[in-house]
């Protein structure tokens, strides 16, 4: 649609400083801004409009003030998040605990304008060995932190709040629902989060991020898992795009081919790669294994992304709460059946596996709780 095309033009502007293209008679700015919020790209859209006076002149006068507020909020949150990274990493390091910054603020550094990236949680990997020790350190400086019982649960992380910033501390960087795939992933993760780490400066703190080889795969794997389970926003795809543009030359293609083959993610990689190249304007030479023949599927995937929103925020699934446990479980079953029946047309193998895991896991949890 026209408003989606305008939104994508603003998105490309935030990545590459390209010209913003808006039809002369365009007036659906409310739809553009709702899409920006849905995709967690408000800062990018605000920056693109404020840098385009000819386009801004067609909007209502009060719109400029709102856009300025959006952009300044993004800048402030970016600064607060960076400060929180510095504080948490320094506290852990003083206690002799090494950690690795995952995604988020570490990827913002790859943007031409890092401050326009909408901030999310801070994700830190400490590993299984240091998981409990890190909790003891952070409970002394956090405003709030999960109850200690979470450490004995099956989850991959615990959660803390520090000066209004959400911090998630991981014992595993990611977990795959299929046990055989998870064993393969954990082997690659263990190596990629302990060797050839890449350092970034956050104030006085030197913060380590994953090895480039592993990070190229990990960023994609994370967004792919969100896409399969409930929905992913274009912010995560932009993160992956800009990482490949800035760091892709350091990635060993044979390593990447091996990990994508072992985890059965080569086809999804090539499909989403066409979004990065054909929609977001990543140079094709920056994307390993680019194949234009996947473009037809890409448009269908993009349509789903724009419709579902980041973390599925525009789906009916996220609006179901306080209706009773049994109702919520039955609704979840209906939601997943409907969703995966449509996903099977795009990624047959992955959709069938994910549906089986979602249904069997849901049934098991239902009987365990009841």
Secondary structure, 3 states (H helix, E strand, C coil): CHHHHHHHHHHHHHHHCCCCCCCCCCCCHHHHHHHHHHCCCHHHHHHHHHCCHHHHCCCCHHHHHHHHHHHHHHHHHHHHHHHHHHHHHHHHHHCCCCCEEECHHHHHCCCCCHHHCCCCCEEEECCCCCHHHHHHHHCCCCCEECCHHHHHCCCCEEEEEECCEEEEEECCCCCCCCHHHHHHHHHHHHHHCCCCCEEEEECCEEEEECCHHHHHHHHHHHHHHHHHHCCCCHHHHHHHHHHHHHHHHHCCHHHHHHHHHHCCCHHHHHHHHHHHHHHCCCCHHHCCCCCHHHHHHHHHHHHHHHHHCHHHCCCHHHHCCCCCHHHHHHHHHHHHHHHHHHHCCCCHHHHHHHHHHHHHHHHHHHHHHC
